[in-house]
Structures are given as structure tokens and as C-alpha cells.
Amino acid sequence: MTVANGRALLAIPGPTNIPDRVLQAMIRPAEEIYTGAMVGLTDSLLDDLRKVFRTKSRTYIYAANGHGGWEAALTNVLSRGDKVLVLSSGRFAIGWGEMARFIGADVEVLEGSWRASVDPAAVEERLRRDKNHEIKAVLMVQIDTASGVVNDVKAVRKAIDAAGHPALYMIDGVASVGCVRFEMDAWGIDVAMTAAQKGLMTPPGLAFVAANDKAHRAHEHATMKTLYWDWTARQQPPHYMKYCGTPPEHLLFALRAALDMILEEGLEAVWQRHALLADATHAAVSKWAEGQVLSCNVVEPSQRAASVTPVLVQGIEPETIAKYTETVCGVTLGSGIGELTGKAFRIAHMGHVNAPMVMGTLSAIEMALNALNIPHGAGGVAAAIAQLARTTSAQGDARQAEAAKPSQAEVAERVTAPA
Ligand SMILES: *Cc1c(COP(=O)(O)O)cnc(C)c1O
């Protein structure tokens, strides 16, 4: 028997749920591409992207997915043979590094863990040993969508500074921009990139890059530049040049609506919503974990991402749970990827999500655990509800307002608090 008919719920970490307002913004005729309304639209988007990256620096829009954004970021600042240090905490920084190697960089991976954040002290130690400053760029993801780790971008910047190292600091914010606090200027990020289809709630097909003056200085003598990604070409006044060809107009209409929604809600409120929903999700998983079969992949509560939660499953195929939630409940979960292939499922709580969507997802999982007789601590959903009732209460609001992301101690306390 299935109770799946009704609105299908996509709980995968990208592409995420697209709001109706964003979908409807695309139902309109195309526009002239050299003059007129498109010119103003592009300017407004480049400006508002500065707001979501929290930077005064230049921004660029590419007709590309996140991988295209990676290539845009790399080719504009690197020269053939440049050494690049990749800080790993899962799959995505490694993927970015593979791309750098493919185009001719000398890539070194600072080994990390799939279950913990990048260690700033290890970064400092490695950079101190690079006395001749051969390393030209440091690549890191803020949230690794495969492992569910969130890295401390500010702390790693401090480590780079403590080592007195001049490398460019490049951050992948695909699974974090529009989900958690991201402060390009305040945290000293030189190049930031993201894509449309995760926190930014827009159909896949757009990538965004922001680059500061230091990155633009590196750009001047970079030898990996290609015309399609080239920042200098894209700074030329003709509107057509801003996209190196026909603008992806309908995706831009969609992005306009999505950015309007984010700015109307308020970026800090968006971060807070993600933090609260993630916190509730972690409370549910912690409860289920009492059955010794399920557990959060990321060990330390403070290192768990607020946009996606990979859940390890021991002794049974995670696919059996995902298949159940999809066919019986109409909820599609993410599968484990990379090292977690066949070992985990992923719950996305990213972008256009609210309490009923996340609670519905958690309920479908708990139904699966019951129906499939998978040992678990009873009352995971109840724990999530209690958590959210507490944190969204007036008192919780005042506390949460101090920081969109709760402190380590707070999260630890809340995750372990009895329901
Ligand atoms: C999804 C994702 C990417 C890749 O984006 P694509 O659009 O699939 O190319 C890169 N980095 C992170 C952190 C991601 O989550």
C-alpha cells in the first residue's frame, strides 16, 4: 500500500525544491539581449549576489553548473604548474582539486577526515613549511555535501595569516551560500563560488563567482585563462559580453525571483531557519541512533552542516530506507556518495524548506524504520518537534538572534537534551 500521491517531496542536496514563485518567473517570453530590460536585470543580479556573498567585490554569472564555477574560479587566477593545496573534508574539495590538476596545476591534498572539519592547525603547519611560497592557492569547501561536514572558514583564514602565507584563499560555497553564514569580505576570502540549485533555490544551470582585488591582481598574469570564463572579457560594457554570448535569460528571471525571496526574508533569517531545521534533524537522528544502526556521519555536533545530514546505516542497505520513503511516502532522500556510497542516506534541509517539509521527511524516515523493523530509538520525530518548539519560542528567538549558527556548547546541549 502506498500513501505517496500528493505533492512529492525532494529531500536531496541539490537540485533542491524550487519555489512556485521562482518557477512562475520563467513563464514569459524571451527578451532582446543587447539593450533594454536585460541590462538592468544583469546589474541587479550582480549587485544582489554581492549581498549573498557579503562582499563589495566584483561578481560574475556563468551559464554553467557548479563544476563550471570551479573551472571559472581556477582558470582566472592560476598559471600552469602553480601549486594548489586542497583541504579535504569529504568529496567536493577533492573534486575541485581534480579539476585543477586536469588543467595543469600541481595539486597537493592535505588529507582530512570524512567525519570531521578541516583542522586549521594542520593547515598552518603545512603552510609554514612552504617557505618559498610555492603554494599559490588554497581550496576548501565550506560545507561538504557528501560528508555533511561544515568547515570553519574564518579559522582557516586565521591559520593562513598565522603562517604569513600569501596564497589565494578560495572557497566553494555551493552547499552553504544562502544556507549558513558566509562572509566573503569579513573572513578574507579571495575567490568564492557557488551555484544556483542549492541554497539559492533556482533551477540548475547558473554558477556564480566573486573575486576580490587580490584575486584580480593574480588574474592579470594568470596563464590558464580561457575566453569563456575570462573576467576581463566579462567586464566589458556590452551586455552580451557579461555572458560571453546569449544570456541564460529564463534562469536569470528565476534567479531574480529567488534572490528577491531571500532578501525579503532577510539573509540572517534564512541562515537562522536553516540552523533551526538542521538542529531538529540532528535531534531526530541522535534519537534514532540509540538503536545502534543509524548515526550522524559527522561526529562532533558543532561540525555538522546546517544544509545536509548524511546518516550512516550499519548492517542494512540504506537504499531500502530510501526506496521505502519514496514509494510509500513520496519523499526522495539523497543517497550516499563517495566513501559513503552504500553506507548512508542523506537528508537535505537546504533552500526552500520549512518545518512541515523537514518534519515530513523525518516522519517518512521514521515510518520506514518502523515498517522495516530497523532498530532505532523511538521518538526521533518527537525529539525534533520538541527541539523546534523550544528553539522557535520567543526565548529561543532572542538567543538565536545573537548568532545564526548556535555555539558548539549550545548545539551539544540541545542535541543531547532529552526530548
Ligand atoms: C553540488 C556541489 C558542487 C557541484 O555542483 P554541480 O552543479 O553539480 O556541478 C560543488 N560543490 C559542492 C559543495 C556541492 O554541493
The ligand as a Tripos MOL2 file, in Angstrom:
@<TRIPOS>MOLECULE
LIG
   15    15     1     0     0
SMALL
NO_CHARGES

@<TRIPOS>ATOM
      1 C1         26.7330   20.2590   -5.7060 C.3       1 LIG1
      2 C2         28.0660   20.7250   -5.3480 C.ar      1 LIG1
      3 C3         29.0390   21.0010   -6.3210 C.ar      1 LIG1
      4 C4         28.8640   20.7010   -7.7710 C.3       1 LIG1
      5 O1         27.8370   21.3900   -8.3710 O.3       1 LIG1
      6 P1         27.2850   20.8730   -9.7860 P.3       1 LIG1
      7 O2         26.2560   21.8950  -10.1190 O.co2     1 LIG1
      8 O3         26.7230   19.5130   -9.5580 O.co2     1 LIG1
      9 O4         28.4030   20.8610  -10.7500 O.co2     1 LIG1
     10 C5         30.2360   21.5290   -5.8940 C.ar      1 LIG1
     11 N1         30.4810   21.7420   -4.6080 N.ar      1 LIG1
     12 C6         29.5790   21.4750   -3.6390 C.ar      1 LIG1
     13 C7         29.9220   21.7590   -2.2130 C.3       1 LIG1
     14 C8         28.3530   20.9380   -3.9910 C.ar      1 LIG1
     15 O5         27.4660   20.6670   -3.0330 O.3       1 LIG1
@<TRIPOS>BOND
     1     1     2 1
     2     2     3 ar
     3     2    14 ar
     4     3     4 1
     5     3    10 ar
     6     4     5 1
     7     5     6 1
     8     6     7 2
     9     6     8 1
    10     6     9 1
    11    10    11 ar
    12    11    12 ar
    13    12    13 1
    14    12    14 ar
    15    14    15 1
@<TRIPOS>SUBSTRUCTURE
     1 LIG1         1 GROUP 0 **** ****
